[in-house]
Amino acid sequence: MTTATAASHTVTDKQPQIDRKPFESDTVDVMGGAARWEVKVHEHGLIALVDTMPRLVPQGQTADSAIVQAARVSYGQGTKRVNEDRGLIRYLLRHRHTTPLEMIEFKFHVVMPIFVARQWIRHRTANVNEYSARYSVVPDRFYVPSTENVRKQSASNRQGGTEQIEVGTAQEFLDYLEQCQSQYETYERLLEKGVSRELARIGLPVNVYTEWYWKCDLHNTLHFLSLRMDEHAQQEIRDYAYAMFALIKPIVPITCEAFEDYRLGAAHLTRLEIEALRTGQPLATDNKREQAEWQAKRAKLGL
């Protein structure tokens, strides 16, 4: 009979030699030494950039340089000519070689209504830590749209609406929101009577504000922005997306330029649409939604 014995591991006091290189004098902070950059959104909301990786970049460059470094699998500073780096980044975006974009990360502090947060959390590629209404009292903050921004349901888009509804109905909706917000006083009173915070919170409406820290790499941040800056996204989350884009644009200006050129300002054509363009024939489908989308693309292309 043989006996198996576990391999032994010897622990020694010997420590690895770490080369602790000081910061180079020719590096700069991409946030200019600021602790946070903040943009107000609506009456009570905000989005703030609180950190980014990399934070230090070579003098005269932006965080775009980290994309070039990763793409070339190099520990150098990329090419010597900035226009060559720009060309590489635009190539990567144009051909969807997006892995190097994951080398850059952003950490945001966001204060938004719960109904916006519920859409936002659908993007599951970030690290998120949200304010807990089990541990803390929900602040008295509610999102209320202006009368002009009360929209009626779209006849073609089940998800939302774009056109303003008539004033009388808009005011009725705002009165309804005021009734919902009146539950906050009941919430406070029940807390004072000893009802647990984790239960008292469940009667609050989804226009009450929550907040979180949201950390995401550049590749997935751009995917979020491509969907939430789109004209079909709900206006309230679009406002946050535009604010986010304004915050990251000074950090990675070359990438953001390419993103605007190849994603935001682009139109994706399906195989059927390419065939219709090539032959001059109608779109080969009976699907009404596809037909409507094709007509919208034709209009955008000036056809």
Summary of the structure (lengths in Angstrom):
residues: 303
radius of gyration: 25.5
end to end distance: 83.3
largest distance: 90.2
contacts: 768
relative contact order: 0.14
helix: 42%
strand: 15%
